[in-house]
Amino acid sequence: MPGIVIVAHTPLASAMLGFAEQTFGILPEKIQAVDIPPHEDAKVSLERLLVAAQAVDMGNGILVLTDVMGATPANVASRLISQFQLAGKTLSPIIVLTGLNLPMLMRAVSYRQDDLDELAKKTLQGGQNGILRIGANTNCLNTASEGF
């Protein structure tokens, strides 16, 4: 079972972990949250993320879920991969996904019996499929990218 680390702006990571606990009735095994406060040195954030990743690593991979591409949590998470290699540690493969939402997290927890690559695919699908416009005919929606 791959481990999961949620890394996001304070207090989102902890809130997401709390959501998982509430939804599943227990705190899922081998899942950690790392909140990144404003103005924290990126080296400190990376060290805290390394500790969390080591805590969830069971040899089957680590799925890292982060909130916004290009923001500090995602940047720190992307450095996690090379940090493990630079440290000379033998750890599981790591996949980092950005754009964290609640359906994405539910999928990640629900399909942890899958291997890391399949878990990442299902997690992405859950996040994408969880974004809907209520009351609209989805066949008529314009899917062109319009930015934020």
C-alpha positions, 0 to 999 in steps of 0.5 A: 500500500503506497503512503500518502502525504498531503502538503499544502498551505496552512491549514489546508493539509491538516484540514484535508487529513481531518476530512479523511478521518471524518469520512472513513471513521478512522485516520487512514494508515500511513497518511500524513499532513504537512502544513506550510505556513507563510514565510517559512524557509523552504529548507525547513518545509522540505525537512518537515516533508522528508520526515513525513514521507519517511513516516509513510514509506512502506516500500510501495511508493509515496503519493504526494498531494499538494494544493496549487502548482507553482506555489511553495507546497508544490515546489517543496514537494517537487524537490522531495524526489531529488532530495531522496536521491541526493541523500542517498536514501533508498526510498520508494518511488514518489509521485506528486499531484497538484490541484488537491480537492476532496474527491481527489483525496477520497480516491487516494485513500479508497484505492490504496491497495493499487500500485503507485502508478494506478493509484495516481491515475485513479486519484487524478480521475477522482479530482477531475471528475469531482469538479462539476457545475450543478444543474447544467447540461454538461454536454453543452459546457465549453471546455476551453481553458479560460484561466482562473 
